[in-house]
Amino acid sequence: MSEYIEHRIKGKAERFFKGFFKVLIGGIIVIALILLFGYITMRLWNWLMPEIFGLGEISYWHALGILILAKILFGGFGDHKSKRSKRRSKHRCRPRNNKAFKSDFSNWKYYDRFWEDKGEKAFEEYVKQKQSEDESE
């Protein structure tokens, strides 16, 4: 019994530390990417903007501030929907019975020919029929 308890505690501790290190490494990667994007923004600004628009050069911290401002104003940096909600939204528009859905549109290939042959006449007859029904009511 003590081996079982020791095994359970050891498994929980391992999962905790694995999760902790994943979060720690993920945080370090995010910070490194932010720093890298700031540096790239600074280099691009200082390379392009003074020549094209006559603007002054900026420091690294100004570039980081521009990135943060762009994030606030325009959103960006990826889609914030979870994979689960994407899956649900795809299924929401899908009909439940695919055969019935496909058969509804199987006769559309004849639509143009029908309209050329009988369309206007049939429509005019339908309108007259509806008008006479409305007048009789």
N, C-alpha and C positions, 0 to 999 in steps of 0.2 A: 504494500500500500504506500509506503514511504517513497518507493521508486516512482510510482505513478504520480504522486504529488510533486516530487522533484522534477519529473519530466514536464508536467503541466506548467510549473512555475518557470522552468528553463525556456519552454516554448513561448510563453507570454513575454518574458524578458527579451528574447531574441527578436520577436515581432516588434516590440517597443523600440529597441535600438535600431532595427532596420528602418522602421518608419521615421525615427528621429534623424538618422543619417540621410535618408532620402530628402526630408524637408530641409536639412542643413545644406546639403549639396545643391538642391534645387534653388535655395535662397542665394547661395554663392554664385550659381550660374546666372540667375536673374540680375544680380548686382553687377556681375562682370559684363553682361550684355548691355545693361543701361550705360555703364561707363564706356563701352565700345561704341555704342550708338552716339553718345555725346561727342566722342573724339572724331568719329566719321562726319558728324554734322558740322563740327568746327572746321575740319579740313576742307569739306566741300564748300562751306560758306566762304572761307578765306580764299579759296581758289576761284570761285565763280562770281560771287556778289560784288567784290570791288571792281572787277573788270566790266561786268555786264551793266550793273546799275550804279556804280560809283559809290557804293556803301563802304563803310569802314570794316576793318577786320574785327573779329570777336574772339573772346577768350573761351576756354573750355567750359567754364561755368555759365557763360552766356548761351553757349550751344545747348547745354543741358537744360537751361531754362526755356529755350525755344522748343525743345522736344516736349517738355512738360506742358507748356502752353498749347502746343499743337494737339497733344493728347486730350487736354481739357476741352478745347474748342471743337475738334473734329472726331473725337473717339479714336478709332483706329486700333492698330496693333493686334488685329485678329478678331475672330468671332467669339462672342462671349456666351453662346448657347452651348449647353451640354450635349454630348452625343445622344443621351437618352431622349431629350426633347426633340432633337432632329429626327430620330427614328419615329417618334410619335407623330410628328407633323407629316412625315411622308405617308404614313398609313392612314391619316385622317382623310386625305383626298381620294384614296383608292376605293373603288366600288367593292362591295362585298362579294358580289357574284360577277366574276369577270366575263363569263359567257353571255350573260344577259346584257352587260354593258357593251360588248363588242357587237352583238346582233342588232342593237338599236341603230348603229351607224353603218351597217352593212349595205343598206340600200341607197346611201348617199351618192354612189357613183351614177345613179339614174336621175338624180335631181335636175341636172342641167338639161338633159334631153326632155324630161317631163315639162319643165318650165317653158322650153321652146315650143313643144307640141301643144300642150293643153293649159299651161300655166295662167296666162292672162284671162282666158275665157273662163276657166274654172274659178279663178279668183273673183271675177266680176259676178258670176253666178252665186258664189258664196256671199258676197256683199249684198246682192239683191235679196237673197233668202234671209239674211240677218235683219235687213232693213224692214222687210215685210213682217218678220216676227216681232220686231220692236213696235211697229205701227199697230199691230193687232193687240198688243198688250195694253 
